[in-house]
Amino acid sequence: MPVDPAVLSRADAARYVNRSTDTLRRWARLDVGPAFVRQGTGRQARVCYRRSDLDAWVSGGCRLDRRGSRPADMPPSCARATP
């Protein structure tokens, strides 16, 4: 199966944003950090990150929830539209 460079595993995403996989896992659980997608269902679902979501998160300097929107309590500097 070919690998899509636009979609990264949690480990690859962690390297891409210079954070640990544990940090990304914790952020996902808290619904903060870069948006992610689940491939599969149940406990065996694989968490992946779109490169475009990671780029938006890094360049914006603000967290995105998993739905790709910014939480209401974010400061005005983070109020830009999400990609």
N, C-alpha and C positions, 0 to 999 in steps of 0.2 A: 504494500500500500504506500503510495507516494506521500511524502511529508509536505504539508502546507506551511511555507515559511511565514504566512500571515497569521498563523495560529501557533501559539507556544505552549508547551507543557508548563506546569508550575515551576519546575526546576529551571527551565530555560527563561521563563519570565522573571524569576528571582535574579538570575544573573543579569538579565537585560536592564532591570531597574536598580541593581546593586543592593538588593535586600536578601534576606534569607528566606528559604522556603517556609520556615516556621512563621516568619513575619507575615508572608502572604496568606498562609493558612489562617492565622489569627485575624487578620484584617477581613478575610472572607467571612469568617464566623461572626465578626462584629458588624458586617455589612458596610465596611469602609475600604479605602484603597481602590485600586483600579478595578473596573468592571471585569467580570469573568463569565464564562459560560460552562455549563456542565454537559459533558458528552456521556450519554448513558443514563441509567436510572438507579435509584436506590443507593446502597452503600458502595456499590462498585462504580458509581459515576466518576468520570475523570474530569477534573477541573482544568480548564484551558483558558488562555488569555489571548485576545486578539491584539496583534502588534499595534493596530491603530488606537485601541483603548489605552494601552500602555503609554504610547506617545502622547496622547491627550492628557493623561494623568501626570506625566513627567513635565510636559511643557506648561500645563496649567498650575502645577504646584498645589493642586487641590484634590481632595478625595472624590471619588465617584462611587455611588452605591452600585450594587450588582445589576440594577436596571438601567444603568448608564446615566442616572440623574444625580444632581448634587443635593445633599440634604438641606432642608430649609434653614438649619442653624449655621450654615456656612457664612463667612464674612462676605461683604459686598464684592470684594476683589475676585471672588470665586463665582460670581453670579453669571458668568458668560454662558452662552448656550452650549450644550454638550454636543459632541459630534454625532 
